[in-house]
Amino acid sequence: MSDALTRPAAAGTSAPPRPNAVVAVLALAGIVVSLMQTLVIPIVPELPTLLHASASNTAWAVTATLLAAAVATPVVGRLGDMIGKRRMLLTSIVLLVSGSVVCALADSLVPMIIGRTLQGLAAAVVPLGISIMRDALPADRLAGSTALMSASLGVGGALGLPSAAFIADKWDWHILFWTSAALGAVAFVLVLLIVPESKVRTGGRFDIAGALGLSAGLVALLLAVSKGATWGWTSGTTLGLGTAAVVILLAWGFWEMRSRQPLVDLRTTAKPQVLFTNLASIALGFSMFAMSLVLPQLLQLPEQTGYGLGKSMLTVGLVLAPQGLVMMAMSAASAKLTQAKGPKVTLMIGALIVSAGYALNIVLMSEVWHLILVSCIIGAGVGFTYGALPALIMGAVDPSETAAANSLNTLMRSLGTSFASAIAGVILSQMTTDFGGHALASENGFKVVMAIGAGAALLAFLVATFIPRQKTAAAAATDDDREIETVGAKA
C-alpha cells in the first residue's frame, strides 16, 4: 500500500481525541458542498421565468459555479498547504453560506450568478478534508476515512437531487438556498468545534502570477467546452477561447517550472504515480457524468417515445438516491481492499465495475428498476475508485503538498465531467427522433453515450495499469519489523 496509508502522523501533529467525530464532521462538510452540484437542477427549466431572463443567460447560473470551482480548487488547496488547511476549509464554508444567502435573496439574474459563483468557490472542501485527515488521524484510520471523504462528492450529489426536487415541488424555490445556507452554517460550527488545525505547513510566498495564469487558462478552456454547443463549435468565440487556453496554459507551465515556489509543483505532478492517477481521474470524471446526463433524461422523456419512462423530477431523484448510499457503503469496502491489495488494484476494479454498469445499461433501460440497478452498480464502482484516488496521490507527495495535490486531482475529475457534458451534448443533439414536431434525443443516441461512458471507464482501467505498484499494508508492516530488528541487532 502507499506510504500515505502506513506512515504515522507527521511530526508536530497528534491524533485527535475524537477521530470518529472528526471524520463524521469532515464528511458532512463534503456532502454539504457537493449538494451544490444538484441544487438547481430541479429549477433549471423554470429559471428564465423566475429570474426574468433568457434561457441562454440563466444558463450562467450553472456555468458560473463550474468556472468558480475550477479556479478555486487548486488555489485554495495551495493556500491550505501554506497557511493552514482548517483555516481554508472554514473560509470555503463561509463562501458557501454567503453564496447561498445571496441566492436565497435573489429575484434577478445578476445576484443569482454572484451567489452561485460564491458557492463554486467552496469546491476545495473535499480535498482539504482529505488532507486534514492525513495530518490528523491515526494511520490505521486513514484509508477508510479518506475513502469516505472522497465518496462524499458523489453521495451529496446523489442525495441532493431528490431533496432539492421535493423542496422545489412543495415550497418556494428560495427555500433551496436557505436550506443550503443552514446546512453550511451547521458544518462551519462543527468544523470550528471538532476539527483540529494541522501543523504541517509549507509557508513561503504565494505564486500570484501562477494562480492568475492557471485561472485564466482554465476559464478559457471551460468556457470553450461548456458553451461550444451554444456558440457553435467552429465559431470565432469558441475557437478563440480554445486557442487562448492552450497558449495561456503552456506559458503557465513554463512559468511554474521556473518558479521557486510554484502554485503547482509540475515536477511532482510528473511522477508516474501522480501523473497516471490524474489521467485516470479525467477518464473517471467523464464516465461518471455520462450517467448523470443519460438516466434523468430517460426517466423524464414521455412514454410515447417508446423508450422514455415519463417520470417526474422527484421520481428521478428517488431513483438515483440509492446510488449515493451504495457509494458510501462501498467506501468502506474500498478501504479494506486498499489495505489488502493496494490502491492501484482498488482503482482498477472500480473502473471495471463502472464499465460493466454502463454495458448493462445498454440492454436494461426500459423499466425503472433497470435504472436503479444500473445506477447502484455504477455507484459501487465509483465508491471504489474515489476511495483509491486520494490514497494514490498521498502515497506519492510530501505531506506539505497534500492539499494542493488532492485539489489538482479533484480538478482533473471536474475537467472530465466538463468534457463529458460537451461530447454527450453533441451526440444527443445529432442523434434525434421526431416527436410531435419536436426533436428529442433518440434511444440509439443514449446507447452511444452509455457505450462511450463504458469506454471511458475502460480507459481509466488501462491508464491505471501504468501506475507503479505499491506495497500492501502487510508488506509495509513486514518491512518496518525488519528495520526495527536490524536497528535492535546493531544496538
KETORKE-140386 format. One record per residue (C-alpha): x, y, z; residue in three letters. Coordinates in nm, 4 decimals, padded with zeros to 6 digits, always signed. Layout:
        x        y        z rest
        X        Y        Z  ALA
...
// end
This chain:
        x        y        z rest
 +00.0000 +00.0000 +00.0000  MET
 +00.1135 +00.3588 -00.0458  SER
 +00.3256 +00.5292 +00.2181  ASP
 +00.0423 +00.7702 +00.2877  ALA
 -00.1594 +00.4926 +00.4439  LEU
 +00.1197 +00.3396 +00.6513  THR
 +00.3224 +00.6295 +00.7842  ARG
 +00.2324 +00.7784 +01.1229  PRO
 +00.1023 +01.1282 +01.1620  ALA
 +00.3510 +01.3915 +01.0599  ALA
 +00.5843 +01.5347 +01.3173  ALA
 +00.4290 +01.8070 +01.5170  GLY
 +00.0789 +01.6634 +01.4951  THR
 -00.1076 +01.4329 +01.7292  SER
 -00.4055 +01.2109 +01.6826  ALA
 -00.7259 +01.3950 +01.7718  PRO
 -00.9070 +01.2710 +02.0808  PRO
 -01.2240 +01.2076 +01.8774  ARG
 -01.1232 +01.0673 +01.5384  PRO
 -01.4755 +00.9369 +01.4686  ASN
 -01.6189 +01.2830 +01.5224  ALA
 -01.3524 +01.4439 +01.3020  VAL
 -01.4270 +01.2024 +01.0173  VAL
 -01.8033 +01.2498 +01.0516  ALA
 -01.7781 +01.6305 +01.0504  VAL
 -01.5429 +01.6446 +00.7526  LEU
 -01.7612 +01.4001 +00.5556  ALA
 -02.0673 +01.6116 +00.6391  LEU
 -01.8894 +01.9220 +00.5105  ALA
 -01.8024 +01.7367 +00.1896  GLY
 -02.1622 +01.6250 +00.1383  ILE
 -02.2957 +01.9773 +00.2005  VAL
 -02.0596 +02.1241 -00.0601  VAL
 -02.1351 +01.8508 -00.3146  SER
 -02.5065 +01.9295 -00.2798  LEU
 -02.4334 +02.2405 -00.4858  MET
 -02.3908 +02.0172 -00.7924  GLN
 -02.7580 +01.9207 -00.7988  THR
 -02.9192 +02.2037 -00.6029  LEU
 -03.0502 +02.3964 -00.9041  VAL
 -03.1244 +02.1034 -01.1374  ILE
 -03.4971 +02.0830 -01.0466  PRO
 -03.5491 +02.4537 -01.1224  ILE
 -03.3236 +02.4952 -01.4291  VAL
 -03.6194 +02.4819 -01.6769  PRO
 -03.8001 +02.7494 -01.4728  GLU
 -03.5055 +02.9859 -01.4201  LEU
 -03.5899 +03.2094 -01.7209  PRO
 -03.9330 +03.2782 -01.5703  THR
 -03.8099 +03.3013 -01.2112  LEU
 -03.5227 +03.5387 -01.2924  LEU
 -03.6897 +03.7297 -01.5791  HIS
 -03.4088 +03.6478 -01.8230  ALA
 -03.3473 +03.4397 -02.1339  SER
 -03.2594 +03.0706 -02.1146  ALA
 -02.9106 +03.1358 -02.2551  SER
 -02.8418 +03.3923 -01.9830  ASN
 -02.9818 +03.1872 -01.6946  THR
 -02.7525 +02.9017 -01.8001  ALA
 -02.4756 +03.1100 -01.6426  TRP
 -02.6200 +03.0186 -01.3031  ALA
 -02.4758 +02.6727 -01.3691  VAL
 -02.1681 +02.7757 -01.5686  THR
 -02.0558 +03.0288 -01.3054  ALA
 -02.0379 +02.7573 -01.0404  THR
 -01.8351 +02.5325 -01.2710  LEU
 -01.5836 +02.8071 -01.3512  LEU
 -01.5504 +02.9225 -00.9901  ALA
 -01.4916 +02.5676 -00.8682  ALA
 -01.2227 +02.5060 -01.1310  ALA
 -01.0376 +02.8233 -01.0359  VAL
 -01.0755 +02.7893 -00.6592  ALA
 -00.9827 +02.4221 -00.6156  THR
 -00.6068 +02.4391 -00.6942  PRO
 -00.5649 +02.7892 -00.5482  VAL
 -00.7347 +02.7127 -00.2165  VAL
 -00.5535 +02.3796 -00.1945  GLY
 -00.2182 +02.5554 -00.2228  ARG
 -00.3200 +02.8162 +00.0339  LEU
 -00.4223 +02.5335 +00.2669  GLY
 -00.0744 +02.3846 +00.2490  ASP
 +00.0779 +02.7274 +00.3118  MET
 -00.1305 +02.8873 +00.5875  ILE
 -00.3491 +02.6092 +00.7298  GLY
 -00.5925 +02.3558 +00.5864  LYS
 -00.8574 +02.4019 +00.8554  ARG
 -00.8427 +02.7797 +00.8098  ARG
 -00.9051 +02.7479 +00.4365  MET
 -01.1742 +02.4862 +00.4981  LEU
 -01.3624 +02.7302 +00.7211  LEU
 -01.3115 +03.0081 +00.4662  THR
 -01.4571 +02.7868 +00.1932  SER
 -01.7643 +02.7080 +00.4026  ILE
 -01.8151 +03.0795 +00.4730  VAL
 -01.8131 +03.1405 +00.0971  LEU
 -02.0702 +02.8629 +00.0542  LEU
 -02.3018 +03.0105 +00.3176  VAL
 -02.2592 +03.3624 +00.1769  SER
 -02.3375 +03.2445 -00.1749  GLY
 -02.6425 +03.0536 -00.0547  SER
 -02.7797 +03.3619 +00.1246  VAL
 -02.7244 +03.5795 -00.1840  VAL
 -02.9128 +03.3258 -00.3988  CYS
 -03.1894 +03.2963 -00.1387  ALA
 -03.2454 +03.6729 -00.1589  LEU
 -03.2176 +03.6878 -00.5395  ALA
 -03.5049 +03.7581 -00.7749  ASP
 -03.2972 +03.8535 -01.0787  SER
 -03.0090 +03.7099 -01.2769  LEU
 -02.7066 +03.9094 -01.1563  VAL
 -02.7331 +03.8316 -00.7829  PRO
 -02.8068 +03.4674 -00.8677  MET
 -02.4865 +03.4421 -01.0714  ILE
 -02.2890 +03.6128 -00.7926  ILE
 -02.4303 +03.3728 -00.5351  GLY
 -02.3654 +03.0665 -00.7494  ARG
 -02.0085 +03.1864 -00.8071  THR
 -01.9518 +03.2125 -00.4317  LEU
 -02.0916 +02.8621 -00.3895  GLN
 -01.8494 +02.7324 -00.6526  GLY
 -01.5554 +02.8860 -00.4661  LEU
 -01.6204 +02.6351 -00.1849  ALA
 -01.5334 +02.3360 -00.4048  ALA
 -01.1976 +02.2706 -00.2347  ALA
 -01.3629 +02.1458 +00.0865  VAL
 -01.3274 +01.7760 -00.0058  VAL
 -00.9539 +01.7787 -00.0937  PRO
 -00.8866 +01.9963 +00.2104  LEU
 -01.0755 +01.7488 +00.4293  GLY
 -00.8747 +01.4567 +00.2899  ILE
 -00.5525 +01.6436 +00.3605  SER
 -00.6569 +01.7231 +00.7173  ILE
 -00.7266 +01.3538 +00.7703  MET
 -00.3766 +01.2633 +00.6532  ARG
 -00.2223 +01.5037 +00.9033  ASP
 -00.4508 +01.4348 +01.1995  ALA
 -00.5784 +01.0766 +01.2005  LEU
 -00.4036 +00.7600 +01.3201  PRO
 -00.2523 +00.5614 +01.0350  ALA
 -00.4944 +00.2692 +01.0813  ASP
 -00.7945 +00.5004 +01.0316  ARG
 -00.6685 +00.6833 +00.7264  LEU
 -00.7683 +00.4505 +00.4412  ALA
 -01.1358 +00.4211 +00.5368  GLY
 -01.1684 +00.7856 +00.6343  SER
 -01.0218 +00.9298 +00.3144  THR
 -01.2311 +00.6872 +00.1082  ALA
 -01.5472 +00.8120 +00.2810  LEU
 -01.4433 +01.1764 +00.2377  MET
 -01.3704 +01.1276 -00.1310  SER
 -01.7010 +00.9455 -00.1821  ALA
 -01.8886 +01.2380 -00.0246  SER
 -01.8585 +01.4139 -00.3617  LEU
 -02.0887 +01.1586 -00.5190  GLY
 -02.3013 +01.0982 -00.2108  VAL
 -02.4025 +01.4623 -00.1773  GLY
 -02.4867 +01.4877 -00.5457  GLY
 -02.6992 +01.1720 -00.5391  ALA
 -02.8869 +01.2565 -00.2205  LEU
 -02.9222 +01.6233 -00.3090  GLY
 -03.1315 +01.5702 -00.6217  LEU
 -03.4379 +01.4113 -00.4575  PRO
 -03.4171 +01.6544 -00.1664  SER
 -03.3945 +01.9553 -00.3971  ALA
 -03.6748 +01.8227 -00.6178  ALA
 -03.9004 +01.7717 -00.3146  PHE
 -03.8320 +02.1196 -00.1762  ILE
 -03.8813 +02.2888 -00.5150  ALA
 -04.2072 +02.0979 -00.5668  ASP
 -04.3558 +02.1787 -00.2254  LYS
 -04.2267 +02.5268 -00.1390  TRP
 -04.0891 +02.8471 -00.2856  ASP
 -03.7623 +02.7879 -00.4726  TRP
 -03.5738 +03.0271 -00.2430  HIS
 -03.6062 +02.7631 +00.0318  ILE
 -03.3481 +02.5561 -00.1584  LEU
 -03.0811 +02.8135 -00.0866  PHE
 -03.1918 +02.8913 +00.2689  TRP
 -03.1592 +02.5184 +00.3341  THR
 -02.8084 +02.5043 +00.1894  SER
 -02.7127 +02.8109 +00.3938  ALA
 -02.8379 +02.6447 +00.7118  ALA
 -02.6516 +02.3219 +00.6362  LEU
 -02.3358 +02.5199 +00.5633  GLY
 -02.3691 +02.7071 +00.8936  ALA
 -02.4025 +02.3783 +01.0828  VAL
 -02.0948 +02.2405 +00.9053  ALA
 -01.8982 +02.5569 +00.9908  PHE
 -01.9786 +02.5349 +01.3623  VAL
 -01.8961 +02.1634 +01.3781  LEU
 -01.5631 +02.2106 +01.1981  VAL
 -01.4786 +02.5004 +01.4292  LEU
 -01.5523 +02.2932 +01.7397  LEU
 -01.4225 +01.9488 +01.6452  ILE
 -01.1672 +01.9527 +01.3620  VAL
 -00.8066 +02.0284 +01.4675  PRO
 -00.5729 +02.2515 +01.2683  GLU
 -00.2868 +02.0707 +01.1018  SER
 +00.0631 +02.1831 +01.1945  LYS
 +00.2020 +02.0630 +00.8609  VAL
 +00.2548 +02.3801 +00.6571  ARG
 +00.4933 +02.4933 +00.3863  THR
 +00.4836 +02.8672 +00.4468  GLY
 +00.6534 +03.0765 +00.1796  GLY
 +00.5151 +03.3211 -00.0744  ARG
 +00.2004 +03.2617 -00.2753  PHE
 +00.2521 +03.2337 -00.6507  ASP
 +00.0148 +03.5103 -00.7625  ILE
 +00.1274 +03.5003 -01.1253  ALA
 +00.0834 +03.1227 -01.1336  GLY
 -00.2662 +03.1492 -00.9825  ALA
 -00.3727 +03.4141 -01.2356  LEU
 -00.2283 +03.2178 -01.5264  GLY
 -00.3914 +02.8899 -01.4282  LEU
 -00.7231 +03.0635 -01.3597  SER
 -00.7220 +03.2387 -01.6971  ALA
 -00.6306 +02.9189 -01.8811  GLY
 -00.8964 +02.7122 -01.7057  LEU
 -01.1695 +02.9722 -01.7562  VAL
 -01.0905 +02.9961 -02.1277  ALA
 -01.0837 +02.6167 -02.1647  LEU
 -01.4040 +02.5506 -01.9712  LEU
 -01.5924 +02.8317 -02.1431  LEU
 -01.4994 +02.6875 -02.4821  ALA
 -01.6047 +02.3378 -02.3723  VAL
 -01.9228 +02.4269 -02.1835  SER
 -02.0515 +02.6949 -02.4238  LYS
 -01.9279 +02.5475 -02.7517  GLY
 -02.2633 +02.3889 -02.8329  ALA
 -02.4432 +02.7219 -02.7778  THR
 -02.1937 +02.9427 -02.9576  TRP
 -02.1075 +02.6875 -03.2271  GLY
 -01.8014 +02.4661 -03.2173  TRP
 -01.6482 +02.6404 -03.5179  THR
 -01.7436 +02.9941 -03.4129  SER
 -01.4731 +03.2539 -03.3662  GLY
 -01.5500 +03.2822 -02.9935  THR
 -01.5170 +02.9097 -02.9262  THR
 -01.2024 +02.8660 -03.1361  LEU
 -01.0522 +03.1842 -02.9936  GLY
 -01.1077 +03.0710 -02.6353  LEU
 -00.9708 +02.7255 -02.7111  GLY
 -00.6578 +02.8707 -02.8684  THR
 -00.6154 +03.1162 -02.5806  ALA
 -00.6454 +02.8315 -02.3311  ALA
 -00.3653 +02.6346 -02.4991  VAL
 -00.1338 +02.9370 -02.5202  VAL
 -00.2021 +03.0520 -02.1636  ILE
 -00.1605 +02.7054 -02.0098  LEU
 +00.1661 +02.6458 -02.1975  LEU
 +00.3002 +02.9814 -02.0756  ALA
 +00.1772 +02.8992 -01.7256  TRP
 +00.3608 +02.5659 -01.7323  GLY
 +00.6827 +02.7416 -01.8394  PHE
 +00.6428 +02.9882 -01.5512  TRP
 +00.5729 +02.7154 -01.2956  GLU
 +00.8837 +02.5200 -01.3972  MET
 +01.0983 +02.8269 -01.3334  ARG
 +00.9277 +02.9421 -01.0132  SER
 +01.0950 +02.8674 -00.6800  ARG
 +00.7583 +02.8344 -00.5038  GLN
 +00.5113 +02.7326 -00.7745  PRO
 +00.1356 +02.7111 -00.7326  LEU
 +00.1534 +02.3559 -00.8714  VAL
 +00.4784 +02.1609 -00.8498  ASP
 +00.4831 +02.0207 -01.2023  LEU
 +00.7837 +01.8026 -01.1224  ARG
 +00.5810 +01.6255 -00.8541  THR
 +00.2827 +01.6111 -01.0883  THR
 +00.5025 +01.4391 -01.3471  ALA
 +00.5810 +01.1491 -01.1125  LYS
 +00.4294 +00.8362 -01.2706  PRO
 +00.2034 +00.7629 -00.9720  GLN
 +00.0611 +01.1170 -00.9688  VAL
 +00.0510 +01.1601 -01.3472  LEU
 -00.1328 +00.8376 -01.4283  PHE
 -00.3676 +00.8772 -01.1311  THR
 -00.4671 +01.2218 -01.2579  ASN
 -00.5131 +01.0930 -01.6133  LEU
 -00.7318 +00.8109 -01.4821  ALA
 -00.9301 +01.0695 -01.2845  SER
 -01.0135 +01.2618 -01.6034  ILE
 -01.1480 +00.9427 -01.7614  ALA
 -01.3458 +00.8551 -01.4476  LEU
 -01.4941 +01.2046 -01.4253  GLY
 -01.6010 +01.1707 -01.7870  PHE
 -01.7569 +00.8307 -01.7229  SER
 -01.9464 +00.9422 -01.4114  MET
 -02.1119 +01.2390 -01.5772  PHE
 -02.2410 +01.0305 -01.8654  ALA
 -02.4730 +00.8541 -01.6190  MET
 -02.5854 +01.1831 -01.4629  SER
 -02.6828 +01.3056 -01.8095  LEU
 -02.8498 +00.9930 -01.9513  VAL
 -03.0549 +00.8445 -01.6674  LEU
 -03.2568 +01.1591 -01.5774  PRO
 -03.3496 +01.2124 -01.9428  GLN
 -03.4579 +00.8510 -01.9904  LEU
 -03.6741 +00.8746 -01.6811  LEU
 -03.8399 +01.2023 -01.7823  GLN
 -03.8976 +01.1583 -02.1561  LEU
 -04.2618 +01.0744 -02.2492  PRO
 -04.3585 +00.7081 -02.2548  GLU
 -04.4958 +00.7600 -02.6067  GLN
 -04.1386 +00.7787 -02.7379  THR
 -04.1089 +00.4049 -02.6739  GLY
 -03.8022 +00.4373 -02.4505  TYR
 -03.8862 +00.7222 -02.2118  GLY
 -04.0483 +00.6424 -01.8769  LEU
 -04.2490 +00.9633 -01.8256  GLY
 -04.1499 +01.0228 -01.4622  LYS
 -04.1285 +01.3447 -01.2595  SER
 -03.8094 +01.5118 -01.1381  MET
 -03.8870 +01.3930 -00.7850  LEU
 -03.9019 +01.0348 -00.9098  THR
 -03.5709 +01.0887 -01.0889  VAL
 -03.4164 +01.1925 -00.7606  GLY
 -03.5588 +00.8943 -00.5758  LEU
 -03.4301 +00.6572 -00.8443  VAL
 -03.0778 +00.7999 -00.8215  LEU
 -03.0687 +00.8365 -00.4408  ALA
 -02.9754 +00.4699 -00.3677  PRO
 -02.6609 +00.5254 -00.5717  GLN
 -02.5339 +00.7658 -00.3048  GLY
 -02.5969 +00.5151 -00.0275  LEU
 -02.4177 +00.2427 -00.2238  VAL
 -02.1272 +00.4786 -00.2846  MET
 -02.0977 +00.5446 +00.0878  MET
 -02.1143 +00.1740 +00.1711  ALA
 -01.8526 +00.0878 -00.0899  MET
 -01.6072 +00.3392 +00.0533  SER
 -01.5544 +00.1009 +00.3472  ALA
 -01.5045 -00.1947 +00.1127  ALA
 -01.2663 +00.0197 -00.0923  SER
 -01.0552 +00.0877 +00.2164  ALA
 -01.0338 -00.2825 +00.3052  LYS
 -00.9322 -00.3751 -00.0479  LEU
 -00.6738 -00.0964 -00.0499  THR
 -00.5242 -00.2230 +00.2748  GLN
 -00.5057 -00.5758 +00.1374  ALA
 -00.4069 -00.5219 -00.2260  LYS
 -00.3104 -00.1572 -00.2592  GLY
 -00.4987 +00.1431 -00.4073  PRO
 -00.3939 +00.0640 -00.7650  LYS
 -00.5863 -00.2650 -00.7584  VAL
 -00.8847 -00.0918 -00.5964  THR
 -00.8895 +00.1723 -00.8693  LEU
 -00.8727 -00.0860 -01.1474  MET
 -01.1520 -00.3000 -01.0001  ILE
 -01.3718 +00.0074 -00.9514  GLY
 -01.3191 +00.1146 -01.3132  ALA
 -01.4218 -00.2303 -01.4361  LEU
 -01.7380 -00.2201 -01.2223  ILE
 -01.8314 +00.1210 -01.3674  VAL
 -01.7759 -00.0057 -01.7214  SER
 -01.9881 -00.3137 -01.6524  ALA
 -02.2698 -00.0918 -01.5217  GLY
 -02.2793 +00.1082 -01.8439  TYR
 -02.2664 -00.2040 -02.0577  ALA
 -02.5631 -00.3426 -01.8633  LEU
 -02.7498 -00.0136 -01.9097  ASN
 -02.7336 -00.0530 -02.2876  ILE
 -02.9527 -00.3641 -02.2662  VAL
 -03.1508 -00.2747 -01.9498  LEU
 -03.3165 +00.0662 -01.9862  MET
 -03.6902 +00.0010 -02.0251  SER
 -03.8003 -00.0205 -01.6583  GLU
 -03.7456 +00.1958 -01.3510  VAL
 -03.5842 -00.0932 -01.1638  TRP
 -03.3393 -00.1331 -01.4527  HIS
 -03.2118 +00.2185 -01.3985  LEU
 -03.1997 +00.1777 -01.0195  ILE
 -02.9893 -00.1373 -01.0635  LEU
 -02.7570 +00.0278 -01.3149  VAL
 -02.7081 +00.3415 -01.1054  SER
 -02.6250 +00.1308 -00.7992  CYS
 -02.3697 -00.0777 -00.9913  ILE
 -02.2042 +00.2348 -01.1283  ILE
 -02.2206 +00.3921 -00.7818  GLY
 -02.0440 +00.0885 -00.6352  ALA
 -01.7649 +00.1251 -00.8898  GLY
 -01.7355 +00.4964 -00.8202  VAL
 -01.7157 +00.4229 -00.4470  GLY
 -01.4135 +00.2010 -00.5116  PHE
 -01.2387 +00.4456 -00.7446  THR
 -01.2996 +00.7575 -00.5375  TYR
 -01.1618 +00.5795 -00.2326  GLY
 -00.8438 +00.4790 -00.4152  ALA
 -00.7594 +00.8124 -00.5801  LEU
 -00.6574 +01.0102 -00.2672  PRO
 -00.4557 +00.7112 -00.1400  ALA
 -00.2592 +00.7048 -00.4649  LEU
 -00.1990 +01.0797 -00.4595  ILE
 -00.0951 +01.0940 -00.0936  MET
 +00.1366 +00.7986 -00.1403  GLY
 +00.3444 +00.9955 -00.3889  ALA
 +00.3620 +01.3503 -00.2494  VAL
 +00.5191 +01.5118 +00.0537  ASP
 +00.2802 +01.5803 +00.3462  PRO
 +00.3354 +01.9539 +00.2968  SER
 +00.1910 +01.9291 -00.0569  GLU
 -00.1106 +01.7109 +00.0218  THR
 -00.3849 +01.9730 -00.0116  ALA
 -00.2506 +02.1103 -00.3388  ALA
 -00.2038 +01.7615 -00.4879  ALA
 -00.5517 +01.6419 -00.3840  ASN
 -00.7048 +01.9648 -00.5130  SER
 -00.5396 +01.9167 -00.8515  LEU
 -00.6749 +01.5607 -00.8638  ASN
 -01.0250 +01.6895 -00.7875  THR
 -00.9818 +01.9430 -01.0680  LEU
 -00.8919 +01.6609 -01.3084  MET
 -01.2196 +01.4861 -01.2297  ARG
 -01.4065 +01.8106 -01.2890  SER
 -01.2394 +01.8541 -01.6269  LEU
 -01.3533 +01.5030 -01.7176  GLY
 -01.7147 +01.5867 -01.6357  THR
 -01.6942 +01.9053 -01.8445  SER
 -01.5640 +01.7162 -02.1473  PHE
 -01.8357 +01.4528 -02.0991  ALA
 -02.1060 +01.7185 -02.0944  SER
 -01.9799 +01.8700 -02.4193  ALA
 -01.9338 +01.5426 -02.6083  ILE
 -02.2586 +01.3855 -02.4878  ALA
 -02.4418 +01.7072 -02.5725  GLY
 -02.3153 +01.6927 -02.9300  VAL
 -02.4127 +01.3254 -02.9679  ILE
 -02.7626 +01.3694 -02.8261  LEU
 -02.8254 +01.6793 -03.0370  SER
 -02.7229 +01.4991 -03.3554  GLN
 -02.8903 +01.1629 -03.2932  MET
 -03.2544 +01.2668 -03.2591  THR
 -03.6034 +01.1441 -03.3316  THR
 -03.9119 +01.3466 -03.4198  ASP
 -04.1808 +01.3552 -03.1516  PHE
 -04.4824 +01.5707 -03.2255  GLY
 -04.2735 +01.8133 -03.4267  GLY
 -04.0026 +01.8333 -03.1622  HIS
 -03.6554 +01.6788 -03.1923  ALA
 -03.5758 +01.4560 -02.8952  LEU
 -03.2602 +01.2566 -02.8272  ALA
 -03.3058 +00.9100 -02.9758  SER
 -03.2721 +00.5762 -02.7995  GLU
 -02.9613 +00.4983 -03.0043  ASN
 -02.8151 +00.8342 -02.9013  GLY
 -02.8441 +00.7382 -02.5360  PHE
 -02.6909 +00.3988 -02.6074  LYS
 -02.3947 +00.5619 -02.7810  VAL
 -02.3363 +00.7891 -02.4812  VAL
 -02.3523 +00.4890 -02.2467  MET
 -02.1087 +00.2996 -02.4676  ALA
 -01.8700 +00.5957 -02.4505  ILE
 -01.9127 +00.6025 -02.0713  GLY
 -01.8168 +00.2342 -02.0579  ALA
 -01.5203 +00.3060 -02.2835  GLY
 -01.4052 +00.5938 -02.0625  ALA
 -01.4101 +00.3649 -01.7585  ALA
 -01.2085 +00.1044 -01.9505  LEU
 -00.9641 +00.3785 -02.0474  LEU
 -00.9264 +00.4623 -01.6767  ALA
 -00.8542 +00.0931 -01.6114  PHE
 -00.5908 +00.0899 -01.8863  LEU
 -00.4248 +00.4094 -01.7593  VAL
 -00.4229 +00.2689 -01.4048  ALA
 -00.2127 -00.0273 -01.5193  THR
 +00.0769 +00.2178 -01.5680  PHE
 +00.0650 +00.3332 -01.2050  ILE
 +00.3705 +00.1933 -01.0208  PRO
 +00.2987 -00.0982 -00.7904  ARG
 +00.2548 -00.0069 -00.4229  GLN
 +00.3225 -00.2100 -00.1129  LYS
 +00.0269 -00.3523 +00.0729  THR
 -00.0220 -00.2821 +00.4408  ALA
 +00.1088 -00.6273 +00.5295  ALA
 +00.4258 -00.5823 +00.3237  ALA
 +00.4884 -00.2385 +00.4688  ALA
 +00.4457 -00.3728 +00.8219  ALA
 +00.6921 -00.6560 +00.7477  THR
 +00.9486 -00.4041 +00.6230  ASP
 +00.9008 -00.1947 +00.9365  ASP
 +00.9521 -00.5023 +01.1564  ASP
 +01.2710 -00.5925 +00.9696  ARG
 +01.4008 -00.2383 +01.0104  GLU
 +01.3320 -00.2496 +01.3835  ILE
 +01.5064 -00.5877 +01.4134  GLU
 +01.8066 -00.4529 +01.2225  THR
 +01.8343 -00.1488 +01.4471  VAL
 +01.7995 -00.3707 +01.7540  GLY
 +02.0721 -00.6064 +01.6314  ALA
 +02.3112 -00.3156 +01.5710  LYS
 +02.2373 -00.1808 +01.9173  ALA
// end
